[in-house]
Amino acid sequence: MAGRQINVRGTRYQIQEEIGRGLHSIVYSAQNLIDGQNLAIKMISFAHGVTGSKAETISRRQTFWKELQMLLYLQPLNPYVIRILNYDHNKHHGIIVMERGDTIRDTLVQNLLNGTTMPPSSMKRFWLQMVESIYYMHQIGIVHGDCKPENFIQVGPDGSALRLIDMGISFQLPPNVTRQILTAAGTPGKKNSYRKLSYISSK
């Protein structure tokens, strides 16, 4: 895929290198060939996996549409959610074009390798943005489900603005429910999965 050009709803992009990988998706760095903007392209595979079943393909398509619709819904409601620039799909892939940046985890690891520390002012700024991003989510009853340093990226000219990414297992709580108890969430080993145990009502 690296080095190829793709057309997403009339806009051509140059695919560069792979920068992330999930269970059914790969994220590439890319460039908009019209304005030169650097960005990221997430490609979700609809192909059959190990089981080779039609149900698996349907599940992957549903996951793609769920994440895309959640991101589009959150754009005007949460300033800390990754900005969607373009999207499309075909019989093989779902494609989401979005902002590009390094993860907070990458920054922390680089500091450790260099034997340096993040300035206290930067720590405070990032921490406040992390808390506010989740606060905005919870205000409208949405749980991210996989909140970790890998899912916050730094954007902007100086990398000081954070964006929350990866809404694949996020979910919305029913009305009058304050939390949902799960057996597991996040990234438990090789696959993301969780099972509902009960709802806890605010009444």
Salt bridges, closest charged atoms under 4 A:
GLU18 OE1 - ARG21 NH2 2.90
GLU56 OE2 - ARG60 NH2 3.15
GLU67 OE1 - LYS42 NZ 3.05
GLU99 OE1 - ARG163 NE 2.87
ASP146 OD2 - LYS148 NZ 3.63
GLU150 OE2 - ARG105 NE 3.28
ASP166 OD1 - LYS42 NZ 3.96
